[in-house]
Amino acid sequence: MPKNKISLQLNVEDFLPASDAEKESLTVMRKSVGFWKDGIRRLKKNKIAMVSIFVILLVFILSFVIPQLYPYSYEQQIRGSENLAPMQYSQKELQTIEAGESVFPHVLGTDSLGRDYAVRVMMGSRVSLTVGLVASCIILLIGSLYGSIAGFFGGWVDMIMMRIVDMIYTVPDILIIVLLSVAFDQPLKALSQQPGFQWIQVIGVNLISIFVVFALLYWVGMARIVRSQILILKEQEYVTAARALGASSGHIIRKHLLTNCIGTLIVTTTLQIPSSIFTESFLSFLGLGVAAPMPSLGSLASAALNGLQSYPHRLFAPAIMISVIILSFNLLGDGLRDAFDPKLKD
């Protein structure tokens, strides 16, 4: 219907419903992105975190793959090759080379017993990484279970459980490790003589004591973090709906609460790994780590102090490896926190 330009009459066509084609032209569709895909996308944008992942993978290859292909073992003593400098050959090895045979060089030299130092550093990194990963899993399981129960039930249950946590914070871990090492020494030595328990002789009583201490003491930080998350999540509507449907407390904690804390659990566990590695290295430095001849980065650094002026590379190699591992895991943990923390999303 024609309309006079100076008339106040409304145009009826302006109030007609929009067609499907017009609606589609105005709709901006965005592809649905899940929690994990969104977190990985954000993690890939963090260049420092990606470099840290590459370094960690490289350390894992050096620790678990290269020693299997290396011509020397960590406990092999080569007579006449004591205290060699990096890339140096002994007189016997030089004679072998002159005879036309090939001899693999000692990349980082040898120690006072003629053992190749490079493979010992790689095996020490394997021990430290294994301890860090296993200890972090122990801390994750105990801490998440304890913290979720305290936060979910609240009241006097929460008060008693958190007071236990406060008391555990005051326990000196070094003293407990020494006491456990003394208490476990004879029983574990007797157990190691039984079939199927020879592995106790390889890792040593002290390392088992370290794992026990991690299970007894080091989960309290994880428990507090999980408890704070559960206190917030348990007030959500889906928890109330699950209760109304008759779901048990264990089912709610396992299926509804801990699954929604998965981002926090991943970040906290990743940051716990370098802390566990540093603790193991420190205890091994004090002589409370793995049993000889199995090396650890801490025990290698401790043994290198005796010849620091003559052979400084023996201290620098494990110290640099410890620093690289701890720094890489810390930077990766920061990247995971930025990627999976909902408060930090774009």
Phi, psi and chi 1 to 4 in degrees:
 res  aa     phi    psi   chi1   chi2   chi3   chi4
   1 MET       -  123.8 -179.9  175.0   59.3      -
   2 PRO   -64.4  146.1   23.5  -33.2      -      -
   3 LYS  -126.6  137.5  174.7 -173.3  172.7 -176.0
   4 ASN   -72.6  129.2 -168.9  -13.5      -      -
   5 LYS   -63.0  -28.2  -65.6 -177.3 -179.8 -178.5
   6 ILE  -100.1    8.5   61.1  173.8      -      -
   7 SER   -89.9  154.6  172.7      -      -      -
   8 LEU   -90.4    9.1  -63.7  177.1      -      -
   9 GLN   -70.3  134.2  179.6 -178.4   -3.1      -
  10 LEU   -80.7  149.1  -62.3  175.8      -      -
  11 ASN   -87.8  117.1 -170.7   -2.7      -      -
  12 VAL   -65.5  -31.1  179.4      -      -      -
  13 GLU   -64.2  -24.7  -64.4  178.5   -4.6      -
  14 ASP   -69.7  -16.1  -65.8  -21.4      -      -
  15 PHE  -107.9    7.6  -63.5   91.0      -      -
  16 LEU   -74.9  147.5  -65.6  176.5      -      -
  17 PRO   -60.2  144.3  -21.4   32.8      -      -
  18 ALA   -72.2  145.7      -      -      -      -
  19 SER   -77.9  167.8   61.8      -      -      -
  20 ASP   -62.4  -37.2  -66.4  -22.4      -      -
  21 ALA   -64.5  -39.9      -      -      -      -
  22 GLU   -67.8  -36.8  -67.9  173.8  -22.3      -
  23 LYS   -65.0  -42.7  -69.2  179.6 -179.6  178.8
  24 GLU   -65.5  -33.9  -68.8  179.6   -0.1      -
  25 SER   -69.7  -24.6   63.5      -      -      -
  26 LEU   -96.1   -9.5  -63.5  175.6      -      -
  27 THR   -90.5  127.4  -58.8      -      -      -
  28 VAL  -103.0  105.5  178.2      -      -      -
  29 MET   -84.6  137.9  -61.5  -63.0  -66.3      -
  30 ARG  -124.3  132.2  179.5 -176.8  177.7 -175.6
  31 LYS   -65.4  133.0 -173.0  178.0  179.8  179.4
  32 SER   -70.1  132.3  177.6      -      -      -
  33 VAL  -121.2  126.9  179.9      -      -      -
  34 GLY   -78.1  177.0      -      -      -      -
  35 PHE   -62.0  -48.1  173.4   78.6      -      -
  36 TRP   -69.3  -43.1  -67.4  106.3      -      -
  37 LYS   -63.7  -40.2  -71.2 -174.9  178.0  180.0
  38 ASP   -66.2  -41.3 -176.4   53.3      -      -
  39 GLY   -65.2  -42.0      -      -      -      -
  40 ILE   -66.0  -38.5  -66.4  174.2      -      -
  41 ARG   -60.9  -43.9  175.5 -175.1   62.2   83.2
  42 ARG   -69.4  -34.3  -68.1  163.6   56.2   83.0
  43 LEU   -66.8  -38.8 -177.5   63.2      -      -
  44 LYS   -63.7  -27.2  -71.0 -179.2  179.1  179.5
  45 LYS   -74.5  -18.2  -67.3 -178.1  179.0  180.0
  46 ASN   -86.8  102.3 -168.0  -32.3      -      -
  47 LYS   -66.4  -36.2  -64.5 -178.4  179.3  179.4
  48 ILE   -65.0  -41.9  -64.1  178.1      -      -
  49 ALA   -65.2  -39.2      -      -      -      -
  50 MET   -67.1  -38.8  -62.9  -53.5  -63.1      -
  51 VAL   -64.1  -37.9  171.9      -      -      -
  52 SER   -63.7  -40.7  -59.7      -      -      -
  53 ILE   -62.1  -42.3  -66.8  175.5      -      -
  54 PHE   -62.2  -43.0  174.1   78.4      -      -
  55 VAL   -65.0  -41.4  172.7      -      -      -
  56 ILE   -64.0  -42.4  -68.3  171.9      -      -
  57 LEU   -62.2  -40.1  -69.0  176.0      -      -
  58 LEU   -63.7  -41.0 -178.1   61.0      -      -
  59 VAL   -65.2  -39.3  170.8      -      -      -
  60 PHE   -63.8  -39.3  -92.6   91.2      -      -
  61 ILE   -65.2  -43.5  -67.0  174.2      -      -
  62 LEU   -64.6  -30.7  -71.8  174.3      -      -
  63 SER   -88.6  -34.3  -57.7      -      -      -
  64 PHE  -113.3  -22.7  -68.5   90.6      -      -
  65 VAL  -103.3  -52.0  178.6      -      -      -
  66 ILE   -59.3  -42.0  -59.6  -59.6      -      -
  67 PRO   -59.1  -26.5  -27.6   36.8      -      -
  68 GLN   -71.8  -25.3  -54.2  -60.5  -34.4      -
  69 LEU  -100.9   -9.9  -52.3  175.0      -      -
  70 TYR   -72.4  140.0 -151.3   72.7      -      -
  71 PRO   -72.2  -14.8   23.5  -33.0      -      -
  72 TYR  -113.1  150.2  -53.3  111.4      -      -
  73 SER  -100.6  163.1   64.9      -      -      -
  74 TYR   -70.0  -19.7   71.1   91.9      -      -
  75 GLU  -108.8    1.1   56.7 -174.5   -2.7      -
  76 GLN   -74.3  124.0  178.1 -176.4   -1.0      -
  77 GLN  -102.3  120.6  -61.3 -178.5   12.2      -
  78 ILE  -101.4  111.2  -54.0  173.5      -      -
  79 ARG   -65.9  136.0  -66.6 -176.2  177.8 -178.9
  80 GLY    85.0    0.3      -      -      -      -
  81 SER  -115.7   28.7  -59.3      -      -      -
  82 GLU   -75.5  141.4  -65.4   82.9    3.6      -
  83 ASN    56.3   43.0  -64.5  -36.0      -      -
  84 LEU   -80.7  146.4  -65.7  179.6      -      -
  85 ALA   -78.0  165.4      -      -      -      -
  86 PRO   -55.9  135.1  -27.2   35.2      -      -
  87 MET    63.0   24.4  -57.5  -58.5  -65.0      -
  88 GLN  -105.7  145.9 -176.5 -178.8    4.8      -
  89 TYR  -108.5  151.3  -65.2   99.3      -      -
  90 SER   -80.6  170.7   65.3      -      -      -
  91 GLN   -62.0  -40.7  -68.2  -64.8  -30.7      -
  92 LYS   -65.2  -39.3 -175.6  177.4 -179.6 -179.9
  93 GLU   -69.0  -34.7  -69.3  171.8  -20.1      -
  94 LEU   -65.4  -38.9  -70.1  175.2      -      -
  95 GLN   -64.9  -36.8  -65.2  174.7    0.8      -
  96 THR   -64.9  -39.4  -56.5      -      -      -
  97 ILE   -66.9  -40.3  -65.7  174.9      -      -
  98 GLU   -65.0  -27.3  -69.0  177.1   -3.0      -
  99 ALA   -77.4   -2.6      -      -      -      -
 100 GLY    98.8    0.0      -      -      -      -
 101 GLU   -91.2  154.3  -60.6 -179.5   17.4      -
 102 SER   -95.1  140.6   60.8      -      -      -
 103 VAL  -128.7  127.0  176.6      -      -      -
 104 PHE   -71.0  131.8 -166.0   84.4      -      -
 105 PRO   -71.3  155.4   27.0  -34.6      -      -
 106 HIS   -88.3   99.0  -57.4  -74.4      -      -
 107 VAL   -58.5  -43.3 -179.8      -      -      -
 108 LEU  -110.2   20.4  -66.1  178.5      -      -
 109 GLY    78.4 -160.7      -      -      -      -
 110 THR  -132.1  165.7   58.5      -      -      -
 111 ASP   -93.5 -169.7   61.9    5.3      -      -
 112 SER   -68.1  -16.4   58.5      -      -      -
 113 LEU  -102.2    7.3  -62.2  177.8      -      -
 114 GLY    80.2   18.5      -      -      -      -
 115 ARG   -91.3  137.6  -63.8  173.2  -63.8 -167.8
 116 ASP   -61.1  126.2 -173.3   87.9      -      -
 117 TYR   -79.8  -29.2 -156.1   68.2      -      -
 118 ALA   -64.1  -45.8      -      -      -      -
 119 VAL   -69.8  -28.9   70.6      -      -      -
 120 ARG   -70.2  -36.0  -71.6 -174.7   63.6   80.0
 121 VAL   -66.6  -40.4  171.2      -      -      -
 122 MET   -66.4  -40.7  -70.9 -174.2  -75.6      -
 123 MET   -68.9  -35.4  -71.8  -61.4  -62.6      -
 124 GLY   -62.8  -38.8      -      -      -      -
 125 SER   -65.1  -36.8  -57.3      -      -      -
 126 ARG   -62.5  -44.7  176.4 -169.7  -66.5 -173.1
 127 VAL   -62.0  -46.0  171.1      -      -      -
 128 SER   -64.3  -42.4  -63.0      -      -      -
 129 LEU   -65.7  -41.5  -73.4  171.2      -      -
 130 THR   -62.8  -45.0  -57.3      -      -      -
 131 VAL   -62.4  -43.3  170.3      -      -      -
 132 GLY   -62.4  -43.6      -      -      -      -
 133 LEU   -70.6  -45.3  -66.6  173.6      -      -
 134 VAL   -65.8  -43.4  173.3      -      -      -
 135 ALA   -63.4  -39.2      -      -      -      -
 136 SER   -66.1  -37.5  -61.9      -      -      -
 137 CYS   -65.2  -40.6  -68.1      -      -      -
 138 ILE   -61.9  -45.3  -66.1  173.4      -      -
 139 ILE   -63.7  -39.9  -67.2  170.2      -      -
 140 LEU   -62.8  -47.0  172.4   62.9      -      -
 141 LEU   -65.2  -49.6  -67.5  174.8      -      -
 142 ILE   -70.8  -46.0  -60.9  176.7      -      -
 143 GLY   -65.4  -43.1      -      -      -      -
 144 SER   -67.2  -39.9   59.5      -      -      -
 145 LEU   -66.2  -46.9  178.8   62.5      -      -
 146 TYR   -65.9  -46.8 -167.5   94.3      -      -
 147 GLY   -66.5  -36.6      -      -      -      -
 148 SER   -68.5  -39.0   59.9      -      -      -
 149 ILE   -65.4  -44.6  -66.7  174.8      -      -
 150 ALA   -63.3  -43.4      -      -      -      -
 151 GLY   -72.4  -34.9      -      -      -      -
 152 PHE   -72.0  -46.4 -179.8   77.2      -      -
 153 PHE   -80.9  -32.6  -70.4  100.5      -      -
 154 GLY    59.4 -162.5      -      -      -      -
 155 GLY    60.8 -140.6      -      -      -      -
 156 TRP   -68.5  -27.2   63.8  -90.3      -      -
 157 VAL   -64.4  -46.2  175.1      -      -      -
 158 ASP   -63.4  -41.3 -178.5   34.6      -      -
 159 MET   -63.5  -46.0 -177.7 -176.8   66.1      -
 160 ILE   -66.2  -44.6  -66.0  175.5      -      -
 161 MET   -66.2  -38.5  -63.5 -179.2   71.8      -
 162 MET   -73.1  -29.7  -73.7  -59.9  103.7      -
 163 ARG   -67.9  -34.0  -63.5  -59.4   74.5   77.5
 164 ILE   -63.1  -41.2  -65.4  175.0      -      -
 165 VAL   -60.9  -43.7  168.6      -      -      -
 166 ASP   -61.1  -38.5  -65.5  -23.6      -      -
 167 MET   -68.8  -37.5  -71.8 -172.3  -67.9      -
 168 ILE   -65.3  -32.9  -68.4  176.4      -      -
 169 TYR   -59.7  -27.0  -98.1  115.5      -      -
 170 THR   -86.8   -6.0   64.1      -      -      -
 171 VAL   -80.6  126.7  177.0      -      -      -
 172 PRO   -73.5  117.3   24.5  -31.1      -      -
 173 ASP   -68.3  -35.9   51.0   -6.0      -      -
 174 ILE   -61.9  -43.5  -58.0  -62.6      -      -
 175 LEU   -62.0  -41.2  176.6   60.1      -      -
 176 ILE   -64.3  -40.5  -62.9  -61.1      -      -
 177 ILE   -64.1  -43.0  -70.1  176.1      -      -
 178 VAL   -62.5  -44.6  174.1      -      -      -
 179 LEU   -64.2  -42.1  -66.7  176.2      -      -
 180 LEU   -67.4  -37.2  -71.4  176.4      -      -
 181 SER   -61.3  -41.5  -61.6      -      -      -
 182 VAL   -69.1  -42.0  175.1      -      -      -
 183 ALA   -69.6  -35.5      -      -      -      -
 184 PHE   -87.0  -10.4  -70.0  166.1      -      -
 185 ASP   -56.7  -61.1 -173.8   48.4      -      -
 186 GLN   -68.3  -45.9  -65.8  -58.2  -36.1      -
 187 PRO   -59.5  -40.7  -24.5   35.0      -      -
 188 LEU   -73.8  -33.3  -71.9  178.0      -      -
 189 LYS   -64.3  -40.1  -76.3 -177.3  178.4  178.7
 190 ALA   -66.6  -38.3      -      -      -      -
 191 LEU   -68.3  -33.5 -178.0   62.0      -      -
 192 SER   -66.2  -17.8   64.5      -      -      -
 193 GLN   -80.7  -12.3  -57.1  -60.3  -35.3      -
 194 GLN   -80.5  151.4  -57.9  -61.9  -36.4      -
 195 PRO   -61.1  133.1  -22.7   33.0      -      -
 196 GLY    91.5   -5.4      -      -      -      -
 197 PHE  -118.8   22.1  -67.1   93.4      -      -
 198 GLN   -67.8  -19.3  -72.3   78.4   11.4      -
 199 TRP   -63.6  -20.6   55.0  -89.9      -      -
 200 ILE   -64.9  -35.9  -63.5  178.1      -      -
 201 GLN   -67.2  -29.9  -62.1  178.2   -3.2      -
 202 VAL   -74.0  -48.8  178.0      -      -      -
 203 ILE   -85.2  -25.8   65.2  175.7      -      -
 204 GLY    91.2  155.4      -      -      -      -
 205 VAL   -67.5  -37.0  176.6      -      -      -
 206 ASN   -61.5  -39.4  -68.5  -25.7      -      -
 207 LEU   -68.0  -37.7 -170.7   57.2      -      -
 208 ILE   -62.3  -38.7  -63.6  177.0      -      -
 209 SER   -62.5  -37.2  -58.6      -      -      -
 210 ILE   -63.3  -43.9  -67.7  175.3      -      -
 211 PHE   -62.8  -40.1  -75.2  130.2      -      -
 212 VAL   -63.4  -40.1  173.2      -      -      -
 213 VAL   -66.7  -39.3  168.5      -      -      -
 214 PHE   -59.7  -40.7  -84.5  115.7      -      -
 215 ALA   -70.4  -27.7      -      -      -      -
 216 LEU   -89.6  -34.3  -67.9  176.5      -      -
 217 LEU  -119.7  -39.6  -56.1  179.4      -      -
 218 TYR   -85.0    1.5  -78.7   82.4      -      -
 219 TRP   -87.6   -5.4   51.1  -93.1      -      -
 220 VAL   -65.9  -36.1  -69.2      -      -      -
 221 GLY   -64.3  -43.3      -      -      -      -
 222 MET   -61.8  -41.0  174.6   71.9   74.9      -
 223 ALA   -61.6  -41.0      -      -      -      -
 224 ARG   -67.0  -39.7  -76.7 -172.8  166.6 -179.0
 225 ILE   -65.7  -46.2  -66.2  173.9      -      -
 226 VAL   -64.1  -40.9  173.2      -      -      -
 227 ARG   -59.5  -43.7  170.1 -175.5  172.2  -89.9
 228 SER   -63.3  -36.1   62.9      -      -      -
 229 GLN   -70.1  -40.9  -66.5  -70.5  -42.1      -
 230 ILE   -65.6  -37.5  -62.8  -62.9      -      -
 231 LEU   -59.1  -32.9  -72.2  174.5      -      -
 232 ILE   -81.3  -44.6  -61.3  173.4      -      -
 233 LEU   -71.8  -29.3  -66.5  174.4      -      -
 234 LYS   -70.1  -11.4   73.1  175.2 -174.7  177.7
 235 GLU   -90.3   -0.5  -56.8  -61.9  -27.4      -
 236 GLN   -73.8  159.6  -59.7  -62.5  -38.7      -
 237 GLU   -66.2  -34.0  -69.5   80.1    0.9      -
 238 TYR   -69.1  -26.6   57.2   84.4      -      -
 239 VAL   -71.1  -41.7  176.7      -      -      -
 240 THR   -62.5  -40.5  -55.1      -      -      -
 241 ALA   -64.6  -39.8      -      -      -      -
 242 ALA   -64.7  -38.8      -      -      -      -
 243 ARG   -64.6  -41.3  -75.6  174.6  172.7  170.8
 244 ALA   -64.6  -29.9      -      -      -      -
 245 LEU   -82.3   -1.0  -67.4  173.7      -      -
 246 GLY    90.2   16.7      -      -      -      -
 247 ALA   -68.1  142.8      -      -      -      -
 248 SER   -74.0  163.5   63.5      -      -      -
 249 SER   -62.9  -40.7  -60.6      -      -      -
 250 GLY   -63.2  -39.4      -      -      -      -
 251 HIS   -66.0  -40.8  177.9   83.2      -      -
 252 ILE   -65.1  -44.5  -65.4  174.5      -      -
 253 ILE   -63.2  -43.8  -67.2  174.1      -      -
 254 ARG   -75.3  -42.8 -174.0  175.3   62.9 -104.4
 255 LYS   -94.2  -28.7  -64.6  -65.8 -175.4  179.5
 256 HIS  -111.4  -35.6  -62.6  -76.0      -      -
 257 LEU   -93.3  -54.6  -63.8  179.0      -      -
 258 LEU   -65.8  -33.7  -73.7  179.3      -      -
 259 THR   -65.3  -29.2   52.6      -      -      -
 260 ASN   -85.2   -5.0  -74.9  -80.1      -      -
 261 CYS  -101.7    8.4  -63.8      -      -      -
 262 ILE   -60.4  -37.9 -169.1   66.6      -      -
 263 GLY   -62.3  -46.1      -      -      -      -
 264 THR   -63.7  -39.7  -57.6      -      -      -
 265 LEU   -64.7  -41.3  -65.6  176.2      -      -
 266 ILE   -63.6  -47.4  -68.9  175.1      -      -
 267 VAL   -64.0  -46.7  173.7      -      -      -
 268 THR   -64.4  -40.1  -53.0      -      -      -
 269 THR   -66.2  -41.0  -56.7      -      -      -
 270 THR   -62.7  -40.2  -55.3      -      -      -
 271 LEU   -73.7  -20.3  -66.8  174.3      -      -
 272 GLN   -77.0  -26.6 -177.5   61.8   49.7      -
 273 ILE   -59.5  -52.1  -66.8  174.8      -      -
 274 PRO   -62.3  -33.2   20.8  -32.4      -      -
 275 SER   -64.2  -41.1  176.8      -      -      -
 276 SER   -67.4  -39.7  -58.0      -      -      -
 277 ILE   -64.1  -42.1  -68.3  174.4      -      -
 278 PHE   -64.4  -40.8  178.1   80.3      -      -
 279 THR   -62.7  -44.5  -58.5      -      -      -
 280 GLU   -64.3  -42.3 -177.1  -83.0  -30.7      -
 281 SER   -65.0  -39.6  -60.3      -      -      -
 282 PHE   -64.9  -43.7  171.2   69.8      -      -
 283 LEU   -67.8  -37.3  -66.0  172.7      -      -
 284 SER   -66.8  -34.3  -64.0      -      -      -
 285 PHE   -62.0  -34.1 -175.4   84.4      -      -
 286 LEU   -83.7   -3.0  -62.6  178.6      -      -
 287 GLY    90.7   16.6      -      -      -      -
 288 LEU  -110.9   21.9  -59.7  174.6      -      -
 289 GLY  -102.8 -139.5      -      -      -      -
 290 VAL   -68.7  157.5  -64.9      -      -      -
 291 ALA   -82.4  144.1      -      -      -      -
 292 ALA   -66.3  147.0      -      -      -      -
 293 PRO   -89.5    6.0   34.3  -36.2      -      -
 294 MET   -61.9  124.4  177.3   68.2   71.6      -
 295 PRO   -90.3  156.0   32.9  -32.8      -      -
 296 SER  -134.8  155.8  170.7      -      -      -
 297 LEU   -60.4  -36.9  -65.8  177.6      -      -
 298 GLY   -68.2  -44.0      -      -      -      -
 299 SER   -67.7  -34.4   61.5      -      -      -
 300 LEU   -64.5  -41.8  -68.9  175.3      -      -
 301 ALA   -65.7  -38.0      -      -      -      -
 302 SER   -65.9  -43.4  177.6      -      -      -
 303 ALA   -68.0  -27.5      -      -      -      -
 304 ALA   -74.8  -15.3      -      -      -      -
 305 LEU   -65.6  -29.7  -68.9  178.0      -      -
 306 ASN   -66.1  -32.7  -64.0  -32.3      -      -
 307 GLY  -116.9   38.9      -      -      -      -
 308 LEU   -62.4  -41.9  179.7   59.5      -      -
 309 GLN   -72.2  -33.8  -65.8 -177.6  -11.2      -
 310 SER   -87.3  -35.3  -58.6      -      -      -
 311 TYR  -132.2   68.2  -46.8  102.4      -      -
 312 PRO   -65.8  -23.3   24.6  -33.8      -      -
 313 HIS   -65.4  -23.7   65.5  -80.7      -      -
 314 ARG   -67.8  -26.6  -65.1 -176.8 -171.9  173.5
 315 LEU   -87.5  -38.8  176.9   62.1      -      -
 316 PHE   -65.4  -38.5  -66.1  153.7      -      -
 317 ALA   -62.2  -54.3      -      -      -      -
 318 PRO   -68.7  -32.2   22.1  -32.5      -      -
 319 ALA   -65.8  -42.2      -      -      -      -
 320 ILE   -65.8  -39.7  -68.9  173.9      -      -
 321 MET   -64.2  -43.9 -174.6   62.7   72.3      -
 322 ILE   -60.3  -44.7  -67.3  173.6      -      -
 323 SER   -63.5  -42.0  -58.4      -      -      -
 324 VAL   -65.5  -44.2  168.5      -      -      -
 325 ILE   -63.9  -48.6  -66.9  174.0      -      -
 326 ILE   -65.6  -43.4  -67.9  177.6      -      -
 327 LEU   -63.6  -41.4  179.4   61.4      -      -
 328 SER   -64.2  -44.8  -60.9      -      -      -
 329 PHE   -67.3  -36.2  -86.4  106.7      -      -
 330 ASN   -65.6  -43.3  -81.0  -32.6      -      -
 331 LEU   -67.2  -37.3  -67.1  176.5      -      -
 332 LEU   -65.7  -40.8  175.9   59.4      -      -
 333 GLY   -61.8  -40.2      -      -      -      -
 334 ASP   -63.9  -39.4  -68.4  -20.8      -      -
 335 GLY   -66.8  -40.1      -      -      -      -
 336 LEU   -65.2  -37.8  -70.0  172.8      -      -
 337 ARG   -63.2  -43.8 -179.3 -168.9   58.2 -162.8
 338 ASP   -66.7  -29.8  -63.8  -20.4      -      -
 339 ALA   -82.7  -35.7      -      -      -      -
 340 PHE  -108.4   -1.1  -70.4   99.1      -      -
 341 ASP   -82.6  116.2 -168.9  -14.4      -      -
 342 PRO   -59.8  -28.4  -19.6   31.3      -      -
 343 LYS   -70.4  -19.3  -61.0  178.3 -178.1  177.7
 344 LEU  -103.5    9.3  -59.2  176.8      -      -
 345 LYS   -72.0  154.2  -72.7 -170.0  175.4 -177.5
 346 ASP   -62.7      -  -60.6  -29.3      -      -
